[in-house]
Each structure stands twice: as C-alpha cells, then as structure tokens.
C-alpha cells in the first residue's frame, strides 16, 4: 500500500483545512456573514499566514528528526526528511499549496469575469446552467438543476427556454453542456420566459445561474 505520508506528514492537510475553516468562521463572526468569501485579500492573508506556519513546523520537525546517511566511500553526510507528504518534506507544501490555491482562485476569477460579461451582453444560443428552484416557484427541490437557452435578445430583455431535463446535481448539467446535448432543440420546452439583464445578473449573484456557456 502506498504510504501517503511519513512521520508527521499528515499535519499538512490537517493544518490547512482546520486553519481555513477556523479563519472563515472567525472572520464572518466578527465582520458579518459572507465577508470572508467576498474579500479576496482576507483569503490571501490567511493563506500566507498558514503557509508560513506549515513551513516553520516542517523545518523544525525535519531538522530535528531527519535521518542522517553517511556515504561509505566518501564519508559525506546527507539528511533525509523524516516527515513527508507524498514523498515531499512538510516545508515544501508551504509553497505548493499556496501555488495551487492561487492558481485555482485566478481561474475562478477569470471565469466569473467572463460569465458576467456574457450576462451583461447576452447573445442568442447562450446556455445558462441554472438551479430552477431559485428562479421558479414550485420546482422539484431534488431534481432542480438544468439549463436555459437564450432564444432572443431585445435591448435589455432576453427570452429563454428551459430544459425538460433536470438533475439532482450540477455534474449532470455540465456533462450535457460538454457533450453538446444541451445545444439540441429537443432538449428544451416550447414555452418562452422573458427576463431582463439585471434579473439574470442577480440570478448569477444568488447562485441561481451557476455557469454561462457561449459557442
């Protein structure tokens, strides 16, 4: 069985997960609900602080407990880390985790910016991944995820058709969009619903629209 960690390597995920959860609870408690998620600088500061903590802990552990090897021919001494995660010393993860986090955060920010641009300037055939229960009344609370396609644009008013298919998770919607199924006419009901652009942007802010796709 592959050893995921050696020694105290488990502290890496434990510290990062616990710290971020605690920081979010702490910040939202004193600054108001949603403050942590709405302010990127708070996330970055928390990330830097936790990364420094992990780096310091890793250096202390591995300098103290590192295994010394002596080359039988040259007599040269080397020290192997005693505490690793996926074969990498704890302190290395103090760089890897922030890099991954910032890369994902940048990608999400780019996607959000693109989605808002598409919503502000809609086009026919734009496809929205939606939570129907947050847009229409009396929707199935379980099978609530589907798509809407823009069929007309007139100044700040759009008309959409809703999919006849619905899922209990967003993955089903994303799969249908990816494989092109959500682009087919048969995928949608004949009924047309009008919305203004401000409404669709509000839907996005509220999570009722969770993806915007354009050919």
N, C-alpha and C positions, 0 to 999 in steps of 0.2 A: 504494500500500500504506500502510495506517495505521501511523504511527510510534508504537510503544508507549512508547518513552522518547526523551528528547533529552539529549545530553551524557552525564553520568554517572548518569542516572536509574535505570539497571539496578542500582545499588548497593542500592536499597531492598529488592527481594526477595532479593538475594544476602546482605545483612547479616542480615535477619530469619531466613531459612532456615538459614543457617550458624550463627548465634548460638544459635538454639533447639536445633539438633541437637547442638552442642558442649556447651551447658549441660546438656542431658539426660544425655549421656554422662558428663560431669564429675561431676554430682550423684549419678547412680546408681553410679558407680565408687567414690566415697568414702562414700556413705550407704547403699548397698545397692540392688540391682535393684528397680525399681518405686517408689523413693522420690519421684522427680520426678513421675510420673503420679498418685501417691496424695496428694500435698500441693499443694493449690491455691496456697498462699501462695508456693511456690517459683516457680511459673509466673508469677504476678503480678509478683514482684520481678524476674525475668528480663525480662519484658515491659517493665517500666518502664525498666530499665537500657538495653535495646536501643533503645527508643523515644527516650530522651534522646540516645543515640549518633547515631541517624539524624537527629534534629533538629539537633544540633550540626554534623554533617557537611553537611547541607543548607544551613544558614545560612552556613557558611564558603564552600562552593562557589558559592552563588548571590550572595553579597555580593562575592565576588572576581571572578566571571566574568559577572555579569549584564550584559545588553545595555542600554545607555543610549539612550533615544529622546528627541529634542527636538522639541516641537511647533513647527511652522514659524510659526504665528501668535502663540502666547503665549510661546514660548520655554521653556515648562515642561518639566522633565526627568523622565522616568519610567524605571524599570529593570525589564526583563523577566527572569524567571529563565532561566538558561542550562541548568539541569539539572532535568528534569521526568520524571515517570512518568504516563502517561495524561493529559498536559497539566497536571498539578498539580506544584508545586515539591516537591522531595525532602522538605523540612521539614514539609510538610502531612501527609505519610504517617506522620509520627511520632505524629500524633493519630488518623488514620483507621484504621491497622492495630490499635492497642490497642482502639479502639472496636469494631471488627468481632470481634476475638478475645474480648473480654469479653462481648459480646452472645451469641456462639455458646456460650461457656462457661456463661453463665447459663441459656440454653435447654437445654443438655445436662444441667445440674444439676437443672433443673425436671423434665425427662423422666425422669431417673434416680430422683428422689424419688417421682414418680408411679408408676413401674414397681414400685419396692419396696413402695409402699403396696398396689398391686394384688396383688402376690405374697403379702404378709402376710395379706391378706383376699381370697382368691380368690372368684370367682363363676362359676357355670355360663356357658358360652359365651365366657369369656376366651380369647383366642388368643395363643399364645406363638410368636414367631419363634425357631427353635432350630437348633443345629448338632448333628445326630443323632450324629455321630461322637464327641462329648464326653459323650453320655448313654448310648448303647447300644453294645454290643460288635459287632464285625464289620460295621460300617456302611461303605458306599461312601465312601472318602476324598475322592472328587471331587464326586459329587452328594450332598452331605451337608446342605444347608440346606433346611429345610421348616418346618412348623408343627405345633403340638399344640393341641388344643382341650379345655377343661375340660368334662367331661360330668357330673360330680357332685362335691359338696363335703360332707364329713362331718367336722365339727370341724377337725382339723389335717391331714386326709388328703384328697387330691383324686384323681380318676380322669381320665385324659386319653386321647384318641385321637390317633394320629399320622397325618399326611397321607400319602397314597400318592404325592404329587408331591414331587420333590426337585430342587434346582438346584445348580449349581456356584458360585453367588454369592448374596449376600443380596438383591440387587436383584429377582430373580425372586420371592422370598418377599414382599417389600414390595409389589410390583405386585399379587400375588394378594390380599393383605390389603386394599389400597387399592380395587381394583375389585370387592370383595365375593366373589370366587371362593372364598376361604378360609373363608367362612361357610357354604358349602353342605355338606350331609351327605355327598354323593358324593365329596367331596374327601378323606375320611378312611377309614382302615381300620376294620374292625369291632372289632378287638382293643382292649381297655381296659388301661391300665397305671396302677397306683397310685403316687403319690409323697406324701411328707409335705411340709408347707410349708417346713421347714428345708432339705430337699433342693432345692426349686425356687429358694430364695433363694441357696443355694450354687451352683446351676447359673448363676444370673444373675451372681454374683460371678466365676465362672470363664469367663464368656463363652459358655457352652453355651446359655443363653437370652439373646438379644440385643434382643428387643423384647417388650412386653406391650401388647396391644390389648383395649380394652373398649368395647362399644357405648355 
